[in-house]
Structure formats: structure tokens, C-alpha cells
Amino acid sequence: MSSNSFAYNEQSGGGEATELGQEATSTISPSGAFGLFSSDMKKNEDLKQMLESNKDSAKLDAMKRIVGMIAKGKNASELFPAVVKNVASKNIEIKKLVYVYLVRYAEEQQDLALLSISTFQRALKDPNQLIRASALRVLSSIRVPIIVPIMMLAIKEASADLSPYVRKNAAHAIQKLYSLDPEQKEMLIEIIEKLLKDKSTLVAGSVVMAFEEVCPDRIDLIHKNYRKLCNLLVDVEEWGQVVIIHMLTRYARTQFVSPWRQGDVLEDNEKDFYDSDEEQKEKADKRKRPYAMDPDHRLLIRNTKPLLQSRNAAVVMAVAQLYWHIAPKSEAGIISKSLVRLLRSSREVQYIVLQNIATMSIQRKGMFEPYLKSFYVRSTDATMIKILKLEILTNLANEANISTLLREFQTYVKSQDKQFAAATIQTIGRCATSITEVSDTCLNGLVCLLSNRDEIVVAESVVVIKKLLQMQPMQHGEIIKHMAKLLDSITVPVARASILWLIGENCERVPKIAPDVLRKTAKSFTSEDDLVKLQILNLGAKLYLTNSKQTKLLTQYILNLGKYDQNYDIRDRTRFIRQLIVPNEKSGALSKYAKKIFLAQKPAPLLESPFKDRDHFQLGTLSHTLNTKATGYLELSNWPEVAPDPSVRNVEVIELAKEWTPAGKAKKENPDKKFYSESEEEEDSSESSSDSESESGSESGEDEEDDRSGDSAEDSGESGSEPEAGKGRAATRSRARGRGDSKDVDKEKENSKTSESSSGESSSIEESSSDSESESESESESESRKVTKEKEKKTKQERNPLTKDVSLLDLDDFNLVSTPVALPTPALSPSLIADLEGLNLSATSSVISVSTPVFVPGKTHVLLHRMSGKGLAAHYFFPRQPCIFGDKMVSVQITLNNTTDQKIENIHVGGKKLPMGMQMHVFNPIESLEPAGSITVSMGIDFCDSTQTASFQLCTKDDCFSVNIQPPVGELLLPVAMSEKDFKKEQGLQLKLCTVGH
Amino acid sequence: MSEKHWKSVVSQSVCDYFFEAQEKAADVENVPPVISTPHHYLISIYRDKLFFVSVIQTEVPPLFVIEFLHRVADTFQDYFGECSEAAIKDNVVIVYELLEEMLDNGFPLATESNILKELIKPPTILRSVVNSITGSSNVGDTLPTGQLSNIPWRRAGVKYTNNEAYFDVVEEIDAIIDKSGSTVFAEIQGVIDACIKLSGMPDLSLSFMNPRLLDDVSFHPCIRFKRWESERVLSFIPPDGNFRLISYRVSSQNLVAIPVYVKHSISFKENSSCGRFDITIGPKQNMGKTIEGITVTVHMPKVVLNMNLTPTQGSYTFDPVTKVLTWDVGKITPQKLPSLKGLVNLQSGAPKPEENPSLNIQFKIQQLAISGLKVNRLDMYGEKYKPFKGVKYVTKAGKFQVRT
């Protein structure tokens, strides 16, 4: 608290502001003097009195009236000082109403708003989580830039609150702060990163929302949380589900390869993942085929499926768009049923859902065909719904259903809703063009409509017929004649223009009628619509060229009329036509081609769906609905050609085990494990070892070995610059890289240093090393950098041909967090592991089988710092392998580095100082370690199942350094796969064993 | 009009775009739910003669907003008994308090009525009297436990003296019947609404005699999906009070029985200002139950001025402004079929209407689920007492339309 207000005073000079605020209070209160709106003022005056009274009930009444004013949009800002005083009220309802008021007016009265801040700061420490949360909520809603630092602090604290409800509110506050001050982005991202790790379902939705708003491009923050989010999804509240699903859709599009190419045939059934070894073998076969879905991709698709059953339309739509955008095409079919179900709900939901179905039905007709009848129009539907349904019906039309559809359309054409009837006519036109079998039927039907009583219907039919005739201009003389007759009665300009154009185009087919039509229209020329006038001119020109004998004078008459028309377009056109068709001395070469110009074959217009161009928007978004890019729309990226490394999503296993939702997940996973027989254990365990989920076994398994060796090879390639530090994340990154381009490793080795140092990784390394260098040598940074580089070069050049197990060279400090670190190769071959397992099993129980760890963190611990070790540095880490020295021992790998420029000789373990019962198997003495060389050795320590420290001396030829190893609890455990039943049986007996599986 | 702001204050003038759109659309039904303005987007719903408009600044799934607005309207309905202008005006403070709890910075917080009711108590006459005397408030001061638990829909510490659980199986028939009386389209949509008043934390499971009938089901979040997938049993810890347990569609393979038929002859004479109107309703495939609560609504063409009809049963009204004819029939007795006959006055000179209006029919059949769905049993675990259980079946007409 005190630190809060301190910061607040320091940074913002808020103290003054507070004083100012108090002054303002006193000056404003006798404001009755400004008596312009006296009645209003009086009213507010009594509100003020009520607010100042001692009775809570009076205050409450006043607040209620003020809130009423706010709700009506009346300005109540002048009451600010009187209201703010009550912010610390004991009565919770008054308090809440004051909050409402504050949030509304704080922006306008920033100085006064500061008065309330300390109250919130106090409330942020309240033992009641509801009060903490609401204080944070209001504090962050006060849009006053001065308090940004306070907000930042509050958010930081709240994000570590014990109550998930408060943390949820912190996630909301992040967005508010970001919109108030985008400069805080970096800090906020840190908090988001932290909150993304939160395991509470309550927080998940809100933090993803914050992520989407603040840093939607930081997809790397999601990797580690991807599986967790997928698994939590079902239990997240519905609003969070929508946000998460949308985010994951985008994520999936950047991280997985397209399942659409040929993959549709070999889709795995969901059950595959839980199944026995036979299926595992099948899957192994599948692996060899060109496309196999990333298990994480599958996980997302599988875990969202139940949500199609949600009562919340937004959730259903979100899942639908997810399936549409990322599921294999053969599976997307299941969403249609749910979408059709949504059509039962309110008008607004229908509108949005129909729009989306319309877009989908253009691309994949088959999906909605079974539900054709659900899109039949009811006379009570709103027009916009009707038109959307019509659109979908058109998209779904094919040879098989067109006759039923046309019958249905007949009913629609007669609808009282003329806009809808007109749309139906267009639809019929589109069906006629897309399905050639029925085009004649449609045309006839439309011709019948020409005698309709309603003008709009007739006009629309004319326009559509025109388009149809243009497509198949043969022997339709009769229809044209019929339409020519219509010209006497029809008044709608578009229709008249269409008829005239048709006659003009086909004037040689109706030689008798055309001149007559021209005569009639010449008479009415002056009273026609501009659109029609233009077509009259066109008709005249065309007739002049084909039949000048009969129409020469008429055309010239029309041209004269057009010359003096009010509309300049028409005057222009007249001039143009005259020059082109009437031969005179001035007319150029062009007039020879006049006939070809006017009577050229014109391509038929395409009758297309108005929804055609919407498919580039993500379905279900606002942008899709509006068909324009809305602010803040996040583009859905195309599938990557090659999937980015999948192992970035691997998570430390202990964390994962806790994160499983209670939703029966654990139950499902366990039973299949218990069926594994011992002999198969080796395979299975290695398979499960690489992944946190058994299903991902399809991917790695045997590859594991290669990967690791690839890694170390690669590491040695890079070793010159590779510091040893960092966390599991870094480790997996480098390891993953090894997997991705294990073939390239060799090349990389040979590659010159330049390519190495150009990568972002090594550059960061350089920087860090320069830091440490500058620390130790107290040189200027730039110089030190040079030094490091030189050093690097040297080490690279002098590098011995590296063998597999030499993994790391170390140059500098360990304060780096995220630099890559190599995972040393397992000390044991799989067969040896199997043997050990066998031993272990015989010792304990037949059903317990040791499995290799699902995930080995690359976290290393400092054993001996190079500064205190006179150039000898040592790190240790727990490889989580069964110890070869004894089954009670924990294996520890120690990596020794020589950072001096002289050989270090005879490195060995000296005196041991172990607590009672503790045993240690030391490594064999190392004769010598080259400068900049590194070596990894294994040793075993029996910690007696305790976290006591093992102290011993690490000696070289000249010196002795005492060091100690203290194991974290987790490292004392042995990973074992066992059935639930056995687990229960063993509970209490087996202290040393624990399931790490799931 | 009433307003509430989140994120930042938006001027009321933004609504002008909405009013404009409203004017442009002849019918309220035709106001587009999503309107784009230069700086904002307006998403609205129309319910109970009220528009709920939300102003959006950035991309958001429109259904997200629409669904939320409906949830808000539902909550008002739940709190005030009706969702009307008057109710909102009278309770503007509670409305504000509710909105404050329901939404934070554009993200819904608490939308479950069980939680909201713990935070803000619904107004009752008794409570308002007590409050005005004692000065205590409607606002709870602790975080509802449900908010944090895995079952956010149920409030803690529920106690009843009579423990009851009632289920209403309501099925609606959506149908389009064409001129000749044949069915163009028919479908059964059903819901199970529950009214649960049970103490403590009961864990219920509801099973059906014929669960295969349910084709496409959507669940209240309380239902355990896995259990349904594997056993076709609805297993859940219910919210307290009234809620919709599931809604479902009956698979389309089953033929839908249409319980009523309509004989109709509506004609408008050419060149005269009158027409004939004659409809008769009769029962058909009604499974031996009486059909009741029949109403026929007809949207007459615009040229119709007035109607002069005589019903053999029930009463009718014709609104000359909206041109809606409503005939309240009541029950059908097979001995004497109800009919409505008479003359239609048309605007003179206007061309006769192209199409005959369609008839929208409402009816109700008690004690029958038309699909044949039957609840097998309801079991309760987790609590000791014996609850009183009941199931009621009703079949109704949904969107039931007869084209003429």
C-alpha cells in the first residue's frame, strides 16, 4: 500500500492534483449561483444534500436517481465531488453505484477522480475477493492517464492473486490499460504470458481475450499452453470458449499443414488414439503415407466437437468455423446439422448463421444438401432472412433437386413481399444458367411471369430473361416479339432498357418489329428515363447500320433530340454515335468498322452469387457479415507449406499432470496403458516418452534416438557460441531443430561460422556473452564484443572433431534464461533401460513398469561457477534415466567446462560429506580437459528419498572446490506406468514410485 | 432509451444511424441486426418490442454479441417478470447493477441467473419495503461460490422444505403444408424445460425409453457430455429454479404426424371489390387426444380493407392497419368442425392480390409428445431425501404454415 502511493506521488505529481481536487470541491459546491438552469440546479442541489446526509438510505436514494440520470444520457457530471466522497461507503450498494458513476465520468473530471484512487488501493488488499476484484475492475475502468503506473502495479499484483476470480479481472484490466496507454504493451505481454499459464478455467477465456487484443501476433506465447487450452476448453465458460476457439483457429492455421490435399481419405478415427498395439502398428503404417495429421491438430478438432452441442449459438458458430477452416473436408460435414439447428432461434441468430451457411454452400454444396428443406421460406420470415434462404437454396440446386426447388420457387414468386419475389426471379435465372437441363423450363416460366400483374415482377423477369437470352441467342424470336409488345405497358426503366437492348442486339432476327419499336420510342423519347434514352440511341444506331433504308430518318431524328438533351451523358453518346455511323467527310477510318463495333458478339454476363467474394473472410466474424474488413480483423493465414516444429508445444510433464481437467480425461488415458504387457513396454514407453499424450506417439517413437543424436551433433556444430543455461523451453527448441533438419545437421557442421552467427539465436548469445565479458573484464561493451567474437572464432577453429557425447562448450555466465541448451544424449541405450526395468519390476510388483520420462527438462543447475572454480565450470542436471550404478540412486549428469586457456588436469571427486545413509557413485577421474573443452560425466547419488544436500569436493590437479547438489523433489521420483487399480494398491507402500504418466 | 458505457463513452448520436436504418426498413423485423457506421458497428436484437443495441468498435463475432444481448433480455425477464419498456424504466438501477455484473470491458462476466441472483437480489415488494426501512441493500457482498466452482450454474446452500423436480417435454411441429394439403416440410423440435427445487447438491440422471429419437441435441452446460455419448443418459447437477435442460431435433427419418388439417377456399374476384374467405379446421392423426388452443393468424394482402366473417366457434379480429386476421378457435370437437366464412372487402380499383395468404396455425395437445419420446426414469444421487418428481408432455405447433 505504502509503496503504491509512493510510486503514485513520485511519478505523477498526484499529490498536487489531489489538493487541487479538494479545492475544486469547495469551489464547485455552492454552484447554485450559476442559475441558468435553475430548476435543474435545484434538483441537483437536493441530491447533493442527500449525498451528504448521514443516512445511508438517503444516500442510496440519491445515487439511484443519479444512476437514472446517467442511464437517460443526462449529464450528471457536476455532482462528481459529492458522489466521489461516498466511494468509501460501507454500504455495498452505494459503493457499487458510486463505482458506476465514477467509471462514467472519471474521464471528464480527471483531477477529482484521483481522490478515489486511494480507496481502491485499499480495497485491492481486502480479504474479500469480490471486493478486490471489483476494485480492480473499477480502477482499471477509470480512464485517467496519470494512474497508469498504479494500474500497472495493481494488475501485476492481481495477476498473482490466489483467487482465480481476481486473476480473471486482472486479465480484463490488461485490455483496458492497453487501450488507455499502448506504451505499456511490453509489460502487459509479460503479464499475459504469466496468466496464460494459469490453470483455472475461469481465467482462460479472459486472458485469451486480452492476448487477442494486446498481442495477437505473439503466437509463440501460445505454444506451451496450446494443449492445456485444448483440454480445458470444454470446462471454460461459454464466452471464453468462443474467444479461445477463434484464437486457436488462427493458431492452427499457422502451425499445422493443410489437411485438405489428399489427406481426406486417410483420416483417423478418433478412437485410434486410445487403442491397443495393433492399431499402433497400423498407425505406424500410416505414418509412412504422405500426410499424417499432427496429433495436436487432431486434439483441437476432437476437443471442440462436443461444443457443437452447446446451447450458445456463438459457441456453435465458433466451432463450425473452426471445422470449416482447419478440419479435413470429410469431417466438416458434422457442423451442418448443428448450424441448421441454430435456425430455430431468434431472427438475428438466423441472419448471421444463414449468411455463413450461404458462404459455405457455395464452396461445398454437399454439406447442406440433406437439409435443403430447412431452408424453405415461410411467409412470416423477415425479408432479409427470406433472401438469405433463397441464396442458399440456389447454391444447393442441382439436377436432382431442381424440379422440387422450381416448384417451391413458384410459390415464392407469388409472394406479397415483392422484394422477395424479385429476388426469386433472379434466383430462377441463376438456376437456369447453372443447370442447363432446366434452362428452357426456367425461361418459359419467366416468360409466363411477363404477364404478371405486378410491375416489379415483370421488370425483374425482363432483366433476367435478357441475360438468359444473351447466353443462348438462337431462335428466341418469339420471346423477343412478346417482349416488344410489353414495351407498351411496362414503365420500369430497367426493364424498358433491357427490352430495347435485346431488340437492338437481335434486330436482324426481328426485322419487322425493330423499326416499329424505334418509331414508338422516338415518339416518347423526351419523356423517357436516361437509362432508356441511351438504349434508344443504341437501338437507333444498330438499326441504322443494318436497315438504314427504313430507319435513317428516324435515327437522325433521335440523334437530334439527343443532341439537346439535358443529360450530358446522352449528349455525349449522341455525338459519339453520330460521328461513328453517319458518313461525312470528317469521319475517320473508324466508321468503316461501325457495324462491327455495335454488333459485336458480347459475352454473356455471369449470374453469380452475391456471397461469392466473402469466403476470404474468416467465417463467423463481423467482417464476414459486413463483407468489409472491420477494424481489428485478424487475417486467417494460409496453411504453411511445412509445419513449424511441433515440439514447441511440449510441456514439462509435472505441470501437465496437474493441468489435466477433471473432465474424465485422466480416466480415459489410463486404462489403455494398463493393457500394455511388459514385453511391449520398451516400445510403448519410448513412444510415450516423447509426448505428453499417447496419441502423439504416431509421430516420434523410434525417431527419438536419431533426434537426440542429431541434436548433439548440431549442438557441437554450434558449440562455439552455445552457452549452457536456460530452461526446458530452450532445450526443446534446439532439440526440435535437430529433429526438423536432422539431415541438414551435417551440412550445418561444415558451414562456415557466418551462417551460424547470422541466426537470431547466436546473435543474442553474443550479446549476452559480451555482457558477462564486460562484467569480468570491465571493458567497454563494444570492445568486449569484439573480444568475444574473436574468442568464438578461435574456439571454432580449434574445435576437436566432436563426438556424439561431447555436447557443450561453455563460454560465459548462466544468467541467460532463454538461450538454447542441448539435451545430452541418454546415457543408456534403450535395451539397457529395458533391462533395468526388468530388474526394477522383479523387485517391486509385476504390474509396475518403469517408463522413460515423458519429458526431460533441460534445466541445468550450477555446480561450480567458473569464477569460483578458477576457470573450471560445472553444471549438473537430472536426465531422469534409471541410474546404472544402483536402483536406489538418482542419476546426475555433470558437464565440465574448461574456460581457461590452459589444460586442466586430473579432475576428480575429492572428499565427500554426505548425510547419514546417503551414497554416491562418483565419476571416473578425467585426465585432462582441453581449453574451451567440455565433457559430460554421469554419477549416481542415493539421496535416501530426501532433499538433503550432497556435498563433495571437486578437485583438479591444483585445487579443490567444494560443491553440493540438492535435488528438487520431483527428481527423486521414478516415472512408472501403472494401472489405476495397481496404483491404489501400491499407494502408501511405494513411496519412491509415482505415476508420471497421466 | 437507456444507455450504459464500457470501454469508453460513445455519443448518443451513434444511435441516429440505427434510427435511420429502422426507418428505412418498413417492418421492425427487417432492421438489419448488424449495421456499419463510419466509426462503430451496431449490433442489435429486437425482442418484446424493444431494441437492444450494442455499439462495437472492433472485430468480434456478431453471434457473440447477439447471444449476449439475448442473455441480457432473458435476465431482465427473469428479474422483472417481463422484459418491457416499463419494467426497465422502473428498475433502472437494478438494470445498471446487473449490466455491471454481466459485462466487463466487452467480455461477459456472469450470465448465469443463479449467480446473478446471489450478487443482486431480484426485486420483490416485500424486500423493497424491508429495505426502505432498514436501509439494507439488494446487493450481495461476497463472491457467489458458484463463480469459482466447477459448477458455476448452481448456487450454494439451497434449501427447500418440499423437494421437487419437474420436467416439461415440449415438442413443436414445424411444417409447411402446400395448397393441396400435402406436406412440403415437417420436422419436430423439442425442448425439455426443468423446474428443479431441490436442496443441497443433487446429482440427477434422466433416462429415456427411446433416446434414439433424439437426433441433434444441444445441452445446458450442466449436462455431462461424455455420459450422454456413451450411455444416452442425461446426467447433471441442476441449476436451481427454471432452466432449459436440452433442446433437440427428432431425426428426420421418422414421419411426422400432422395433427390438424385445414380446408380452405380463399378467392378474390377480378374487377370487383370483394372476395370470399372460407376456412375449416379438422383433426387428423391426433393420437386420440383433443387439440386445443387453436389460433389461426393470417396476414392478408395489403389491398384488403375489411373482413366480414362469421365463425362457427370462437372469435375473430381483423386489424385493418396491419392487415392481420386472428381467429381464436379454442378446442376442436370432431362432431362439429369449426369454420370461418365470409366476405372480404378490397380496395376498389386496385388489382386483385396475386397470391392467397398463408395461414399460420397454433395449437396445443396436452399429455402427448408427438415424436413418441418418453422419459424412463429420474434418479437422484448425492442427497438423502426423496424428491417429488413429475414429467409433463405437451405438443405444440411451431412454425406451422398452410399455403393457400
Contacts between the chains, C-beta under 8 A, distances in Angstrom:
chain1	res1	chain2	res2	distance
A	55	B	135	7.1
A	56	B	135	4.8
A	57	B	132	6.9
A	57	B	135	4.2
A	60	B	135	7.2
A	60	B	137	7.1
A	64	B	93	4.6
A	67	B	92	6.7
A	67	B	93	5.3
A	67	B	96	5.2
A	68	B	92	5.0
A	68	B	93	6.9
A	70	B	3	7.9
A	70	B	96	7.8
A	71	B	2	4.6
A	71	B	3	6.4
A	71	B	4	6.9
A	71	B	92	4.9
A	71	B	95	7.4
A	71	B	96	6.3
A	72	B	1	7.4
A	72	B	2	6.7
A	72	B	3	7.8
A	73	B	1	7.2
A	73	B	3	5.4
A	73	B	12	5.2
A	91	B	135	7.5
A	91	B	137	6.2
A	92	B	137	6.2
A	92	B	139	5.1
A	92	B	140	7.9
A	92	B	141	4.6
A	93	B	97	7.8
A	93	B	137	3.4
A	93	B	138	6.5
A	93	B	139	4.3
A	94	B	137	7.8
A	96	B	97	6.3
A	96	B	100	7.0
A	96	B	139	5.8
A	97	B	93	7.1
A	97	B	96	7.7
A	97	B	97	7.7
A	99	B	100	7.6
A	100	B	96	5.8
A	100	B	97	7.8
A	100	B	100	6.1
A	103	B	5	7.9
A	104	B	5	6.3
A	104	B	9	7.1
A	107	B	8	7.5
A	107	B	9	6.8
A	128	B	141	7.1
A	128	B	142	6.5
A	128	B	143	7.5
A	129	B	143	5.2
A	130	B	141	6.8
A	130	B	142	5.8
A	130	B	143	3.9
A	131	B	141	7.6
A	133	B	143	7.4
A	137	B	104	5.8
A	140	B	105	8.0
A	141	B	6	7.8
A	141	B	105	7.3
A	143	B	8	6.5
A	163	B	143	7.7
A	163	B	148	7.4
A	164	B	148	6.4
A	165	B	143	5.9
A	165	B	147	5.9
A	165	B	148	6.0
A	169	B	104	7.1
A	172	B	104	4.8
A	172	B	105	4.9
A	172	B	107	6.0
A	173	B	105	8.0
A	175	B	105	5.6
A	175	B	106	7.9
A	176	B	7	7.4
A	176	B	105	5.3
A	179	B	7	6.8
A	179	B	8	7.8
A	201	B	150	7.8
A	202	B	147	7.6
A	202	B	148	6.9
A	205	B	107	7.5
A	206	B	107	6.1
A	209	B	107	5.4
A	234	B	225	7.2
A	235	B	150	6.9
A	237	B	152	6.6
A	238	B	111	8.0
A	238	B	221	6.8
A	239	B	64	7.2
A	239	B	68	7.5
A	239	B	107	6.6
A	239	B	108	4.3
A	239	B	111	7.4
A	242	B	61	6.1
A	242	B	64	5.3
A	243	B	107	7.8
A	246	B	61	6.7
A	306	B	225	4.6
A	306	B	229	7.9
A	309	B	217	6.1
A	309	B	218	5.2
A	309	B	219	5.2
A	309	B	225	6.6
A	310	B	218	6.3
A	310	B	219	7.3
A	310	B	221	7.6
A	311	B	218	5.0
A	311	B	219	6.5
A	311	B	220	6.1
A	311	B	221	7.4
A	311	B	244	7.1
A	311	B	247	7.2
A	312	B	67	5.6
A	313	B	63	5.2
A	313	B	66	7.3
A	313	B	67	5.2
A	314	B	61	5.8
A	314	B	63	4.1
A	314	B	64	4.3
A	314	B	66	7.5
A	314	B	67	4.5
A	314	B	68	8.0
A	316	B	218	7.6
A	317	B	61	6.7
A	317	B	63	4.8
A	318	B	61	6.6
A	337	B	215	7.7
A	337	B	216	5.0
A	338	B	216	6.7
A	338	B	218	7.7
A	340	B	216	7.9
A	341	B	216	5.3
A	341	B	218	6.5
A	341	B	247	7.9
A	341	B	249	6.1
A	344	B	174	7.9
A	344	B	189	5.7
A	344	B	247	7.8
A	346	B	45	6.6
A	346	B	47	7.5
A	346	B	66	7.5
A	346	B	70	6.3
A	347	B	29	6.5
A	347	B	33	7.4
A	347	B	46	6.9
A	348	B	33	4.0
A	348	B	44	7.5
A	348	B	45	4.9
A	348	B	46	7.6
A	348	B	66	4.6
A	349	B	63	6.4
A	349	B	66	5.9
A	349	B	67	7.3
A	351	B	32	7.5
A	351	B	33	5.2
A	351	B	34	7.9
A	352	B	33	7.0
A	352	B	34	7.6
A	352	B	62	5.2
A	352	B	63	5.2
A	352	B	66	6.8
A	353	B	63	7.5
A	373	B	184	7.4
A	373	B	185	4.3
A	374	B	185	7.7
A	374	B	187	7.4
A	376	B	176	5.8
A	376	B	184	6.6
A	376	B	185	5.2
A	378	B	176	6.8
A	378	B	358	7.8
A	378	B	399	5.8
A	378	B	401	5.3
A	379	B	299	6.8
A	379	B	357	7.4
A	379	B	358	4.5
A	379	B	401	6.6
A	379	B	403	7.8
A	380	B	299	7.4
A	380	B	360	6.2
A	380	B	399	7.2
A	380	B	401	7.2
A	382	B	27	7.1
A	382	B	29	3.9
A	382	B	30	5.2
A	383	B	27	7.6
A	383	B	29	7.8
A	383	B	30	5.2
A	384	B	30	6.1
A	384	B	32	6.3
A	408	B	184	7.5
A	411	B	178	7.6
A	411	B	355	8.0
A	411	B	403	6.2
A	414	B	354	5.0
A	414	B	355	3.7
A	415	B	355	6.4
A	416	B	299	7.6
A	416	B	301	5.6
A	416	B	302	7.2
A	416	B	353	7.1
A	416	B	354	7.4
A	416	B	355	6.2
A	416	B	357	7.4
A	452	B	354	7.3
A	453	B	351	4.9
A	453	B	352	8.0
A	453	B	354	6.3
A	454	B	354	6.4
A	620	B	61	5.1
A	620	B	62	7.9
A	620	B	63	6.7
A	621	B	59	6.0
A	621	B	61	6.0
A	621	B	62	7.8
A	622	B	34	7.1
A	622	B	41	6.2
A	622	B	56	7.1
A	622	B	59	5.1
A	622	B	60	5.9
A	622	B	61	7.0
A	622	B	62	5.4
A	623	B	59	6.1
A	625	B	34	5.1
A	625	B	62	5.2
A	626	B	34	6.4
A	626	B	36	5.1
A	626	B	41	7.3
A	628	B	36	7.1
A	630	B	36	7.9
A	630	B	41	6.6
A	630	B	58	6.9
A	630	B	59	4.5
A	631	B	57	6.7
A	631	B	58	5.1
A	631	B	59	6.7
A	632	B	57	7.7
A	632	B	58	3.2
A	632	B	59	4.2
A	633	B	59	4.3
A	634	B	59	7.1
A	662	B	150	7.1
A	663	B	226	7.4
A	664	B	226	5.2
